[in-house]
Amino acid sequence: MNKIVLDKEKLVVDNLEAIIELKKNNFTLECTGKNKIIIKNKEILNLNIIMQDNSFLDILIYSKLKRSDNIIHIVQNNNTIVNYKESFISKENTNIKVLNEIKGVNNKTNIIYRLLSRKENIKIDVLAKVFSNSKDNELVEDIKGIMDGGKITILPNMEIDTCYVSANHYVTIGSVNNDELFYLESKGISKNIAKEIIIEGFLKSIFKNDKIILFGGEINE
């Protein structure tokens, strides 16, 4: 897989599979063809994704330390697929705004988050807008979080101006599973290490079917 270091705010991709390390916090990704992009360990990211007709994007983001305000804006027109997967641990109070605009026909969107809040607060405001002239679109928002001393707030919103759409939003917020913790401790693993194993498995779970696994902001084959 290609590795790219970018010190600019826009990239047009066409059938690209790459690991991208961004130097800027504001970044526009314009997609044609079939693409798989990994954005490496970005603490603050304002990301604008523009999907041209008949394009596909897998985008994976793993941030060990997420902080401050982040904005994700996805625009889809016709015959596009976006699989957006982000997993992070908050470094400080973190606000994320996600806007997904679906304007055309036959689009599929999967927005998946896994997150951990220790002492900090995390707020995710997700807005999906499906326009009146669109049809045959599918949208899934799947957000799961673990609170380990912090607080997580999810604000799901959907503005749908058509009946020709399948739209679902799933949210689960909890704490570290005590049964899993007890099992690992019964194998002689200390409580603190057992907790970290469970948390790491939770955060990485959305990447388990990908060839490249993100681990601690690094990439292991």
C-alpha positions, 0 to 999 in steps of 0.5 A: 500500500502506498504511503503519502505525506501531504502538506496541502489541503486537497487531493483528487483520487482515482482508484487509489489505495494509500495511507495518508499522513496529513500535515494540515487540519483542513482537508478535502478529498475528492473521489472518482473510481474505487478508493481505500484511504487510511488517515493516520493518527490525526488529532484534529481533522476537518474533512470534506469528502466529495463523491463524484458519480459512480465512485467508491470510498473506504476511509479508515481513521484511528486516533489514539488521542483525539482533541478539540473540534472536528467536522466531517462533511460527506457529499454524495450524488449518484451511484456512490458508496462511502464506508466511513470508519473512525475509532478514537480515544479522546485527549481532551473535550472533543466535539465532532460534527458530521454532515452527510448530504445525499443529493442523487440516486442509488447511494449507500453510506455507512458511518461507523464510530467507536470511541472511548472517553476517560476523563474527557467529554465527547459530543457527536452531532450527526446530521444526515440530509437526504434531498427531495429529488433523491431515491434508492439510497441507503444510510446507516449510522452506527456509533458505540462508545465506552465511558471510563470516567468521561461522558459521551453525548450523541445527537442523531438527526435526520432530515429526509425529504423523500420516502425513497430511502432506507435510513437507520441510526444505532447508538450504544454507550456503556462501560467496560464489560465486567464479564470480559474483565473477570474472564481475563483476570481469571487467566492471571492478567491484572485488572488494568492490563485486562481493561486495556486489552478490552478497550483496544479490541473494542476500538479495533473491532470495526477494522477487523475485516480490513486487510490492514489493521490500525494499531495505536496510530500505526499500521501493521500488515 
